């Protein structure tokens, strides 16, 4: 059985005044989603727990059946895995930003003018050694990067060096527990050495000459320990793949042992190439049991407070969904979290969810939206229960007991 | 207050094509269940957790208010308790099959021709001693039996010796953890000694002469450690009894401190004597607060893929239920797990549940079936929450806090 799990990042909303009190899902023309709602079973889902706004990483951990409260310690491991770094359980990983600091280490630009050539800088950082641990640094998209420390006795319980604002000094990394003192020391040492290397780098001299902010510092945040996640195929007997642009989502899927496709044109924004994602999904469905197709642009529209852009993307994604209906036996649509255009941030409202395919106990829900799904046959479930429910409908549920 | 808890094993289903897309519950004429649905409050229940197919043992542990993830390590203790062996917390118990092996210990018949006279063999096995532990063996129905080891330092973390197929050698029991090496050694020693005793037993000589497969070997599976279960009367202040044929269910109820009635004619199959079970239930209600009446045949019909047999049994059980209505003040109907006739195995779909009696907040549900109950006032609950809800309606809920 082939399964398509469509995850619409931040698509759920609250009633919007400019949409006449409807949510974007209620306002959009989306015949395919509504047809699946009629053919399937719907419900509400608390991705993490009621009232808890999920992050992208914790939400997707839950949607892949893991308990984020058990396995999540910070975003770093998922950034690093999303960047393609091969990780081992116990590694400490951090998100890094190339940034601009002045001679007093005061942060002038947290993204170094959204630098695009950070790869050249990352190469120079490879020479940095730290005593007793292995260091892996990789630049990803734009000013972004990931740092991994591998070795014994490391801890993720350290503070960010990123002050999360400009005009103040870059912070020292501080230990949050006794066992983290050495890790904090190593990270501060890496920061110092990286600053030296970056200050002297020809690319930054060139940027200064051109009036661009130099990328002369690395700001760290989101330290986390790489968890030991039982891979999807071992845990559920399901071979899975992921079609996504967002690095965090790709990282979660990679750590869950899924195939992660790189899709040129998939941007994670409103301008993403949905045809390219559709084609990648079709290819992935041929060689996998389950494909997670992640569309991120809803979240961007919500962060911009743009309800009509959100409605339009729902309608575009619905058309793409229509082109995928024939390729899967069972289709589930979920939202990872609510991002109301009125709030512009993730909130903890439950999200609509549907499952359509052989064996499902249909209900009376005729439209896929927040309020219609509240009356659905699934009732109100948790995010971490969705994949077990799908796996069970695939005929791969494993009995607990005799 | 007298409570009847009717548990219909595997009665829930998925839509069935030959029933016009209805489930057996939706297709059956069951005026009494539907009347209780009208008078009561309904809901859906995940006996263990969403998407997790329950076993009979884990399901009934949950339905009696225990968390199976905390107390369940294997079926053995419930088989042994169901066979009437008095157990102590910490005992290691295994399900045993009398089987036929050839001279190379290759399994020829996992049930020794469904031997009926195993009692005589069990008696001979009583002479087997193992150093440092007490050994209890009991044969139950047909080729079935249970083995219990009692002593210090034992572990349930051992493999089955039952290869679960014929034509291959009986397996050695292997330890799954360091602390289990001695237990594995003791079980292999018991197997060896039992083989010697059984090979030489006059009953087996007689069987060979008559062309029947000798019951010359014991195959073990489902090792578990007997958990410490707080008895129902201590935990809830409720005196409970169980009317069931299935050994696993009887075992769970016995370990929960309930009175377990033996009902001649209760077979656990489609031919079970429902009148005898009704009478036993009436007797048990006289001297108990709560009687769990378990009917197993639905599961058999489902394993056979026989939808119409399932519908007929629902209608028969409904008539029996009608004869019990006057005897209880509060009636709850639950299903322990879904067994779709299309799948023929337990699945993880949620099951319908209802509670009718004084004080319940009625809802609009007018029929007791999977899809009607999805709109019920109970919402979607967990199996382990059902008994506390019933106990609270009995006026015996214990306040947590001041």
Interface residues (C-beta under 8 A of the other chain):
Chain A: X359 X360 X361 X362 X363 X375 X376 X377 X378 X379 X380 X381 X382 X385 X387 X388 X389 X390 X391 X392 X395 X397 X398 X399 X400 X401 X402
Chain B: X14 X15 X23 X44 X48 X49 X50 X51 X52 X53 X54 X55 X56 X57 X58 X59 X68 X72 X74 X75 X78 X95 X222 X248 X340 X342 X343 X345 X346 X347 X348 X349 X350 X370 X371 X374 X375 X379 X380
